[in-house]
Amino acid sequence: MPAPLTVAVTGPTGEIGLPLLAELDSDPAVGAVRGMARRPFDPAREGWGKVAYRRGDILDRGSLAALFDGADVAVHLAFAIFGGREETRRVNLEGSRNAFEAATEAGVERLVYASSVAAYGFHPDNPQPLTEDVPPRGSEGFYYSAQKAELESTLGDLLSGSGVDVYVFRPCIVAGPRATMLIERVVKSVRLGDPLPALRRGLGHLPLPRPVLPDGGAPIQLVHHDDVARALAAAIAGEGQPGAYNLAGEGEVGIGDVARALGWHTIPGHREAPRPPLAPARVGDGAEDPGADGHLESPPRARLGATVRRGRDAGPDGGLRSRSGTSRLAAQATIVRVPGSARSSTRVRSPM
């Protein structure tokens, strides 16, 4: 029996990282998990016995060297979503390069990187569906997309010929009880009929009108965070061939599904009208671009890409099928699991 793996993870406190830590903590093939991010975090509060956590910054090479020292597998999740173009570029490109180089210098066997289908870019000539054979071109006008694509190119250049097995995952919108950004962005961006959310918070559950979400009919792809965690865990264990994998749950949802899950109302929206920020998620979880003011902006409709096809090597003949080839939660099942957690957030308030 092979020795248990030591896994080192950057950025483990986010919407993908926490489900991944939970998955690894319960995996008998994993002996120890090290996590590093800038924010305070206590794994003991989650009841995890294998996870150790330290605070550090991927811009600090010394912190990365300590994190990866003696690790068998490196997982890179750290990526700035909010902030200006230059600020995010420094963290996302310089910091990620540091992580890739430090992991290679530490002698890891495998490197697993969470990219996004936003790396494909929002191009009118994107094929439908998008498959892993399509080169990630990014979209310069939306720097989250551009940085994701550039970083994949950097990773390929840095680790070519290194002997390290590299797995790149491109999920669409990640959702679930631990991933409520989807609902929060929808509520903030397209809510109608609730003009005084601060008053609602102050006065409690008064019989105010329920918010309304305009529904233009644009379909949305989702993937549950537990399915993403299982996919990453499969790569960490060395299952399947190294390379790039799209991640998306079965089926699609729409704004109407989001509203019903929240118990809200919808009204028909013109399909050519500006879409809410989650609509471009047919391309990826980062389809919304962080603007210079730290807010997410939707790309032009003409730049929307195509639906993602799931898992190139997740077919019946092997690949990642044993761990993640088939999503356990389709889009419809995923969306109904989000609102309860979103309602408990201080940033989202449920009607009535």
C-alpha angles and dihedrals in degrees: 000000000000118000115265113269126251108216125193118198130191117206097012097158098074135090093283098032100059095051088046092053089050091051093048094045089059095043113104090205090063119077102177138006124200121194131190132187138136099255126078114263135167116203090193090071088064092050093244116154101184099047123095120182135200133177116242146132128245087221087067111079092195092059091050093048090054092047095051098038108124094357120142095202132027121205118193115201102142110117130145114234101172125056141058126312097259095041093052092042091058093051098037100042107023093036094045091048087053090052094049093048094045092049091050092047089050090058101242117176096217137020121202119194127189107216124159138240084245083081088077089066131221102282129155090224095054107129122240116265104025110228132186089259090070110094115241103245100165123203117265092207090062109048099197087063093042093049093048091053094044091049093053088053091049091050092052092049095046098047100036107125093004095116091235115130108232125203120187120191123198109192125183118223108334113218141166139102091308094042111059100146089104093062093039093054093046093050094047095045108040108019114135130181096032104082095158108054091152090055090049090054091050098047099037125217102357119162094262121152115279114250118259127220118206109230116207093174097248110153121232129204119217136185122195115240091234090058090050090049091051091049092051091045090054090054091046088056090050096248115153129010120305113256141080125325130187115217123205135141123239116279132356139265134209139211088271090061090051091051093048091049089055094043091244133132131254134206126197112268127199108258092222093051119102107288127226114263095260094057094083087059088100080086100038154313090270098048088117108078122218107238127213090266092056095256126120119249128198118235120239113281092240089063096057112124132213137282113281121242111221125245118340093210097033094097129126092271096067134272111126093337094113094061110016114356094111118044109234091208123047121210093265092050091047097052094055089057095057108065099066091058093040090054091056091055117101087225097058127051123196119223114244 
